[in-house]
């Protein structure tokens, strides 16, 4: 795989992942009641705990996107 192909792949992965985490954020913000009802059917969990779980999940997902997609893309873009 050439560096150009890898850079393109990482760029598209970064875009897809950032769209996904943004969609997740907007669903939690605007369809909060639906999300809580769906989770309460399976788990006994408070609203605050579910908020913390989703917030931590979004933060971890975004950090992984930076570490595995955006930073390697930038390195290939500017240093190779």
Buried (B, 14 or more C-beta within 10 A) or exposed (E): EEEEEBBEBBBEBBBEBBEBBEEBBEEBEEEBEEBBEEBEEEEEEEEEEBEEEBEEEBEEBBEEBBEBBBEBBBEBEEEE
